[in-house]
Amino acid sequence: MASLLRKLQDKSFLSDSEMVIAKYLIENYREVSNLSTRELASRTYSSSAAIVRFSQKLGFKGYSDFRINFLLEIMKHGEEVQAQLISEQDNLETIMRKVREINIDAINKAYDMLNPALLARTLKLFEKATYIDFYVMDRYMNFANEIAETFVLAGKFSSIHNSMPVQYLQAYKTPKRHLGFFISPRGENRLQIDIAKLLKRQSVPTILITASEDSSLSKLVTEHFTVGVGKDIKDLGKLVFTVGVKFITDTLVAALVSRTNIENAEEKYSWLNEKFFY
C-alpha cells in the first residue's frame, strides 16, 4: 500500500484524535475534493488548526497540499482504500451504505474498462452462435445458470455441466456454431486452460470474463473482458468481481435483445417455463 495511506492507518504514528480525521478521510474519500479545512474540522469534531497540524505531521505544507496528494493516492490505489471500508466497528446502517458503495464502484469500474469495440466484436460472436457452452468452476455454476436464463430472451440457449470433467469432454468435440464462455477471476485454472486449448484447436470462438488482464486463459480465448476485483475479504472482493461480471453479461443481453424479435424470444422462454417447471 502507498506510504501516505499506510501512515493514515498507523495508530503508532497518529494520535487518537488524528486517527478520527484519518478514518473519516479514508471512509469518505469521494467527498474530500470538495471539503475545506473548516468543513473537515467540523465533521471530525476538531479544529482548523488541528487539520493543518495533521497535514504537516504527514509531511505537507498544509491541508491543501495534503488534499492534492491524498486524492492522487486514491486514484492510484483505490482498492487499498476499499479494503478499509468494512470493519468490525461498523453498525448495520454503515455496512449497508458501504456495500452499496462497493457495488456502485464495481459497476463504474466495469463500465470504465468496457471497450465498445470489444463489445461489438463479442456481439458478432454471439450472433453467429446457436449455443453458448459455459466453462466455469463450482462457485460460479449458479451464477452461470442465472446468466443462461437471460440469454434465452435473446434466443440463445446454453449448456452448463456441473462436472468439470464433463465440461472437458464437451469441449473435446464441440459442434459448429457453439461459443465457449469462461468465467475465471484469475484465469489460471488448469482445467479451464486445457479446455480453452481444445476449443482453440477446433477454431471454436471463446470469450472470457476475468479480473486478470494478462492471464494464461486470456491469451487463449478469442475475446476477453476485464473487470475489477477486491484484494481482501473486508472489501468483499468476490462481490466486486461478481457485480462486474453481471454488468458485462447484462450489457451483452441488452444489446442482443435489442436485435432480437422479443415476442418470439419471450414465447420460447414461456414455453420452457411451462414444460420444464418442477
N, C-alpha and C positions, 0 to 999 in steps of 0.2 A: 504494500500500500504506500502511496506517496507520503513523504515526510510530514507535510502540513496536516494531512488527515490523521496521520498517526499521532501527531502532537495533540490534536484536538480530542483524542481519546485516552491520552496518557494521564491517569489520575495522580501519578507521582510528580508530573510536571506542572499540572494546573491545580489551583485551589478548588475547594468545593463550589464557591460562587462562580469561579471561572468555568468549571465543568458544566454548570447550568447554562451558561452562554454557549459553550461549545455544543452541548446536546441540542439546544434549540436550533443552532445553525445547521447541524447535520440533518435533523429531522425535518427542517423547513427550508431546505436549500433552494427550492424553487422561488421563494419569496425574497431571498437575500438581495437580488439585484435592485429591488425597489425599497429596501429598508435603510432608513437613515440611522445615524448614530442614536438619535433620541428615540426613534421607534424601537430599535433593537433593545435599548436600555429599558424601555417601558415593558416590553414583552418578557424580559428576563429578570425583572424586578431588581435592576441595578441602576447605574447612573451613566451619563455620557462619559464622564471621566473614567469610569471603570471599563467601559468599552474601549476607550483609547489605550488605557494601560494593558488591557487584554491583547490588543492588536500589537502593541510594542513588545510585549513579552514573547510573542510569536515571531518577532524579528522584522516587523514592518513599521513604517514611519507613523502610521495612524490607521484609522478604520477604513478609509477609502482605499489605501494601498492594500490592506489585508483583504478587503472585499473583492478586489480585482483578481488577486492571486487565488483566493478561495474559489471563485467561480471558474477560473481556469482549471483548477484541480478537479472540480466537479465534472467538467466537460471531458477530462481525460480519464477519470477514474469513477465513473458513475456507479459501476457495480459494487465497488468497495463501500460507497456511501449507502447503497441499498442494503448491504449486508447488516447495517446497523438499524434497519427500520423496525424489526420485530425484536422485542426484548421481554424478559420475564416481568419487568416492571409495568408493562403496558396494560391498561384496562381494556375491557371488551370494545368500548366505543373507539378507542385509539387503534386497536387491532383492525377493526372494521375499516377505518379510514385508510390505514396503511396498506391493507390488502387491496383495497380499491385502487390506491395509487400505484401499486406494483402491477396490477392488471393494465392500467392505463399506460404506464411506462412500457410494458411489454408490447402492447399494440402499437404504440408510437414508434418503438424501435423496429418492429417488424415492418411497419409502413415505410420507415426511412430506408430500410435495407432492400425493399422490394423494387426491383428494376422493371419498368414497363416492358422493355424489350424482352427480358427473360420471361415475363408473364405471357407475352404474345407468342413466343416460341413454344412454351409449355401448353398453351391452349390449342395450338395446332396438333400437338401430340395427342391430346385428349380427343380432339375432334376426329382424328383418324382411327382411334382405338374403339373397339367394341366392348372390351372387358378391361377392368382395372384389377391387377393382381397385387395385393398388399403383402409386403415382406417386412414384418415388424416383430419386435420382441414381446414377451408376455405382458409387460406392464403397459404397453401401448395397444394391446389387442382390442380392448373395449373401445378405446378411442378410435381405432381404425374402423370398427363396426359403425360407430356414430357417423364417421365421415362417409362411409359407403352408403348409408341411408340417404344422405343429402345428395350424393351423386346420382341416385335414382331419378331425382327430379330433372336432371339434365340428360336422362336417357342412357346413363352409363351404369352397367351392373358390375359387381365386384366379386372377387373370390378372396376369402380370408380363412386361413387354416391356423388353428391354434398350435399345431406342432411345427416346430422349425424344420425337422427332417422332412415333413410332408411339403413344406414350402420349398425345400431344396429339390425334391422330386418334381414338384410342379414346374420349377424353373428349368429342369433338365431338358424338357422338350415342350417349350411354350408355343402354342398355336399362333398363327399370324393375327394381327390386329389386336394384340394384347399390349398393355402398358404396365410396366413394373413400377410400383410406388413404395419407396422406402421411407421410413421414419426412424432416425437414429441421432440422438444428441451428439455423440462423439464421432460417429461414423467409422468406428474401428472394430465393430463386432465381426469376428472371424467368419461366421456362417453367412452373414449378410454380404460380406465381401466376396465369398465364394459364389453366392447366388448371383451377384452383380456381374462377376466374370462370366458365368454361364450365359446370362442373358445377353451380354455384350458380344459373345462369340456367335450368338444366333441373330444378331442385329435387332434385338428387341429393344425398343426405346424405354428408357427408365428415368424416373425423377426421384429426387431425394429432398427431404426437409431435415436440416441438421443445424447444430449450433457451432460446428467446426468448419470453417471455410476451406481449410487445406487438409482434409482427412483422406484416408485411403479410399473410402467409399465415394467421396466427392469426385475423385479422379476417374472413377469407373462409370458413373451414370451419365446420361445424356444431358440432363439439366438438373441443377440443384439450387434450392433456396436456403439462405442462411438466416436464422432468427436468433435472438438473444437468449442467454441462459444465465441464471444466477450461480454464484460460486459457493454459496453457503446455505444451509438449511434455514437459517434465520431470514434470508431474503426470499424464501420459498422458491428456490431455483427451479425445481421441477415444474411448478406452476407457471413460471415465466416462460419456459420452453413450450409448455402445452398451449398457453394462450397464443404464443407466436404461431404455432402450427395451425391452430384453429383459424387465426386471421388469414393465413395463406390459403387454407382449404376453402374457407367461406368465400374468399375473393375469387378463387377458381370456379366454385359452384355458381356464384352470382354471374360471372362472365359467361359460363357455359349455358346457364338457364336463359340468359338474355338472347341466346342464339338458337334456342330450342322451342319447339311447339309445346308450350307449357301445358295446354289442356291434355295433349296426348301423354305427356310425362306424368301428370297427376293421375290420369286414368290408369296407367301402369302401376303407379305407386298404390292406388286404392285397391287394385286387383291383387297385388302382392299381400297387402294387409288383410284382405278378406280371405284369401286362400291359405295363407300361412300364419294365421293367428292362433296362439296357444295360450 
